[in-house]
């Protein structure tokens, strides 16, 4: 299922990126919060990938071009503000998408009905920090601005139709933009300028075309499994 693979890969890759904060978060509370968000996403990824095949094989034995995640989630963490910008963009999108899927009668409705509650927390967490950093010190404001601008180009891909997800993608994009704009204005930030297209045409990640940092991340994520094939713990 194309949609299950795309949505599952989104969750899997972002889960790993957030897991990279373990031991590096700015405060202990954020260490726990980011770990919990990563675990929520990992749980979503397991359910979605199991609809396609063996979840372990799909996570650890596929090559880079076989992954269908959007390019946004594979971007490096950067500083904490950069990570929060990525979370604001993606969790707002994911909550809106899952809400629509939960209200439908498709194969993703049961998962979406449960996951949308988790994602609402993810989005609330990202909004809280966007407001705190954007309307904080000059330094925190500038870091938040840089993170938002650096990732803006990757957001257009989020609204390219995914085969198997029957939603109004144009309406989803409009609501996403309205929500993000509202948060940024409250945080004394502005919506970045420029097209939301990324390094390649929109939809590249869904086609298996990924940015350079993804290859390094994937090698790290798959190293243990590939080093000990068939091992049990």
C-alpha positions in Angstrom: 0.0 0.0 0.0 1.6 3.2 -1.2 0.0 5.4 1.5 0.9 3.0 4.4 4.5 3.1 3.3 4.7 6.8 2.9 3.0 7.6 6.2 4.9 4.8 8.0 8.3 6.1 6.7 7.4 9.6 7.7 6.8 8.4 11.3 9.8 6.1 11.4 12.4 8.6 10.1 11.2 11.5 12.3 11.2 9.1 15.3 14.8 8.4 14.7 15.7 12.0 14.3 14.0 12.9 17.6 15.8 9.9 19.2 19.1 11.6 18.3 18.3 14.2 21.0 18.7 11.6 23.8 21.4 12.9 26.1 21.5 16.2 24.2 18.3 18.0 25.0 18.6 21.4 26.6 16.7 20.4 29.8 15.7 17.1 31.4 12.0 17.7 30.8 12.6 18.1 27.1 14.7 14.9 27.1 11.6 13.1 28.3 9.2 15.0 26.0 11.1 14.4 22.8 11.6 10.7 23.7 7.9 10.3 24.2 7.1 11.9 20.9 9.7 9.7 19.2 8.1 6.6 20.8 4.6 7.7 19.7 5.8 8.0 16.1 7.6 4.7 16.3 4.4 3.0 17.4 2.6 4.6 14.4 5.4 3.4 12.1 5.1 -0.1 13.3 1.4 -0.3 12.6 1.6 1.3 9.2 4.6 -0.7 8.0 3.1 -4.0 9.2 0.3 -3.3 6.7 2.9 -3.5 3.9 5.1 -6.4 5.1 7.6 -7.3 7.8 8.2 -4.1 9.8 11.8 -5.0 10.7 12.8 -5.8 7.2 11.2 -2.6 5.9 13.0 -0.5 8.5 16.4 -2.0 8.4 16.9 -3.8 5.1 15.6 -1.4 2.5 17.9 0.8 0.5 17.6 4.6 0.5 15.7 4.9 -2.8 13.0 2.5 -1.4 12.0 4.9 1.4 8.9 7.1 0.7 9.1 9.6 3.5 8.9 13.3 2.8 12.1 15.2 2.8 11.1 17.4 5.7 11.3 14.7 8.4 14.8 13.6 7.3 16.4 17.0 7.8 19.1 17.1 10.6 18.0 18.3 14.0 20.2 21.4 14.0 19.8 23.4 17.2 16.7 23.0 19.4 14.8 25.8 17.6 15.5 24.1 14.2 14.0 20.9 15.6 11.0 22.8 16.9 10.4 24.4 13.5 10.4 20.9 11.9 8.0 19.7 14.6 5.6 22.6 14.1 5.5 22.1 10.4 5.1 18.3 10.5 2.9 17.8 13.5 0.4 20.4 12.3 0.2 18.6 9.0 0.0 15.2 10.6 -2.8 16.2 13.0 -4.9 17.7 10.2 -4.3 14.6 8.0 -5.1 12.1 10.7 -8.2 14.0 11.7 -9.5 13.7 8.1 -8.6 10.0 7.9 -10.2 9.2 11.2 -13.5 10.7 10.0 -13.5 8.5 6.9 -14.1 4.8 6.4 -10.8 3.9 4.8 -8.2 1.4 6.1 -6.4 4.0 8.1 -9.4 5.2 10.1 -8.7 3.1 13.2 -5.1 4.0 13.4 -5.8 7.7 12.7 -8.5 7.9 15.4 -5.9 6.8 18.0 -2.9 8.6 16.6 -4.6 12.0 16.2 -4.8 12.3 19.9 -1.0 11.7 20.2 -0.3 14.1 17.4 -2.4 16.8 19.0 0.1 16.7 21.9 3.0 16.8 19.5 1.6 19.9 17.8 0.8 21.5 21.1 4.4 20.9 22.3 5.8 22.4 19.1 3.5 25.5 19.4 4.4 26.1 23.0 8.1 26.2 22.2 7.6 28.2 19.0 5.8 30.9 21.1 8.4 30.7 23.9 11.4 31.0 21.5 9.9 33.4 19.1 8.7 35.8 21.7 11.6 35.3 24.0 15.1 36.8 23.8 16.6 38.3 20.6 18.8 35.2 20.4 16.0 32.7 20.7 13.9 34.7 18.2 16.6 34.7 15.7 17.3 31.0 16.0 13.6 30.2 15.6 13.4 32.4 12.5 16.4 30.7 11.0 14.9 27.3 11.6 11.6 28.2 10.1 13.2 29.7 7.0 15.6 26.8 6.5 12.8 24.2 6.5 10.1 26.2 4.7 11.1 24.9 1.3 10.4 21.3 2.3 6.8 21.9 3.3 5.2 21.9 -0.2 5.8 18.2 -0.5 3.4 17.5 2.4 0.4 18.4 0.3 1.2 16.4 -2.8 -1.5 13.7 -3.1 -0.6 10.2 -1.7 -2.2 7.3 -3.5 -4.6 5.6 -1.1 -5.2 8.7 1.1 -8.6 10.1 0.0 -8.5 13.6 1.3 -8.8 17.1 -0.2 -5.1 17.9 -0.3 -5.6 21.5 -1.4 -8.0 22.2 1.5 -5.5 20.5 3.9 -2.7 22.8 2.7 -4.8 25.9 3.1 -5.8 24.9 6.7 -2.2 24.0 7.5 -1.0 27.4 6.3 -3.7 29.3 8.3 -2.8 27.4 11.5 1.0 27.8 11.1 0.6 31.5 10.2 -1.5 32.1 13.4 1.1 30.5 15.6 4.0 32.4 14.0 2.1 35.7 14.4 1.5 35.0 18.0 5.2 34.2 18.4 6.1 37.6 16.8 7.5 35.7 13.8 6.6 36.0 10.1 5.8 33.3 7.6 8.9 32.6 5.5 8.9 33.9 1.9 9.6 31.8 -1.2 8.2 28.7 -2.7 7.6 25.5 -0.7 9.5 23.2 -3.1 12.7 22.0 -1.5 15.8 21.0 -3.3 13.8 19.2 -6.1 10.3 19.2 -7.4 7.6 18.7 -4.7 7.0 15.0 -4.0 10.7 14.0 -4.5 10.9 12.1 -1.2 7.7 10.2 -2.0 9.5 9.1 -5.2 12.5 7.9 -3.3 14.7 10.9 -3.9 16.2 12.1 -0.7 18.6 14.7 0.6 22.2 14.0 1.5 21.8 13.8 5.3 19.3 11.0 4.9 21.9 8.5 3.6 24.1 9.1 6.7 21.1 8.8 9.0 19.9 5.6 7.4 23.4 4.0 7.7 23.4 4.7 11.4 19.8 3.5 11.9 20.4 0.2 10.1 24.0 -0.5 11.2 23.2 -2.9 14.1 20.6 -4.9 12.3 22.8 -5.3 9.2 25.9 -6.1 11.3 24.1 -9.0 13.0 21.6 -10.5 10.5 19.2 -12.9 12.0 20.2 -12.2 15.6 17.6 -12.4 18.4 17.7 -10.6 21.7 
